[in-house]
Amino acid sequence: MPAREAPAKLWLVTAIMAAVILYGSFYPFEFRILPHGIGPVATFLESWNARPGRGDFIANILLYLPFGFFFMLGFRSEPRMERALFVVVLASAPMSLSVELTQYYVEGRVTAVSDFYTNVLGTLLGALAARAIGASFNLPYVGEVSAQPVPTLLILAWLAYRMYPYVPTIDLHKYWNALKPIVLTPSLTGEDLFRETTIWLTLYAVIDAVIERRRSVWLAPLFAVVMLCAKVLIVNTVLRVAEPAGAGVAFAVWLVLMTLPLPLRLRAAIVGIVLCVYVIVLRLEPFAFQAFARPFDWIPFFGLMHGSLQVDALAFLEKFFLYGSMLFLLGEALGRRLPAAIFVAVLLFSTSWAELYLPDRSGEITDALMSVMIAVVFALLPTGLGAPGPAAVPRLSSRERQLREWQRAQARSMGVKLE
């Protein structure tokens, strides 16, 4: 990608992130003036000693983290990165402050100092993450991760929603409580096994897109073991039988797919189709359709704006992983992003419309629109974000990798070993 084109696309992604923040902060856009209020500035200053809840604290950080990440990436060609970091954080402060003061006039919103500094902290953490990607660290796999931003973002989104609340503890009693569902009351249903197998199979495919095939064979199960052990260490989490069982079944399926002389596109198509089936089942279960439908909601993110900030943030991260993985895998299978984006958007819109006939469900435009936004962000992301150095590893295109796989399969059939 030309050097001038990449920053321009990153500025556009940054503008999209800012627009999402403003939309979520001012929804439902019902402004009013409190007759006996003390004003936004006084309300803001009076809240200086209010401590935010853990869920709100993390959710506010996650809200601004992508903004700081993509904003900082736009400066990656800047020779003085410390100055760029200062500019990014300095730009987020007035934006967050303006949002907090304006929320005083928005129905259902709260003006608080804690929201302000957690938003700025989220921008700083996102900028530091982008700075780490662009740095010339001689660490294993840094070059490969930097060269593949889309699958890397998918893995990070999965970690963010699966590892919540991100707080480890040194408590043997807690470890035992986390393992009780496996040791004392083991229970495994076909539905749970299918869900976890699909998630882990998708993760293995995404990891393979980042790391070279030979290393992904052992790095993928190592990643699963580390994540399952980490979940035992995190507070307020338990480990269920379906999780390690699904990780094991998914790895067995992945080994079969890797062993067979299948083209890369076909392998991506298989995993992508399985993920699509899972998403359809997830959205339409228990398939008890009624005769009459409820009204369809055309307001974007209507459901997310009326729930807990913590729950909404985790739901967004989960959907980002699921829909983003569908876009990525089907795009790899088809060799083009646009048909994959259209298919995923139509699939999500159709299932949302079908949800109108399900009890206790609501049909919204949100999921289809979210898939379109994710596709736009993926299309605007440049590759090769890391700085050149010994850690950087050149990546092959899908067509080149497919040709390489075919050559290796032919060589194996002839008893010849290719390096």
QUIKAPE-V902608 format. One record per run of one state. SS is the DSSP state (A for helix, B for strand, O for the rest). FROM is the first residue (numbers start at 1). LEN is the number of residues. Records with the same first field share a line. If there is no record, write none. Layout:
SS: FROM-LEN, FROM-LEN
This chain:
O: 1-2, 27-4, 32-8, 47-7, 74-7, 107-6, 135-7, 148-1, 163-5, 169-3, 184-6, 211-2, 235-6, 260-4, 285-4, 290-7, 298-6, 307-2, 335-2, 359-5, 365-1, 381-17, 414-6
A: 3-24, 40-7, 54-20, 81-25, 113-22, 142-6, 149-14, 172-12, 190-21, 213-21, 241-19, 264-21, 304-3, 309-26, 337-21, 366-15, 398-16
B: 31-1, 106-1, 168-1, 234-1, 289-1, 297-1, 358-1, 364-1
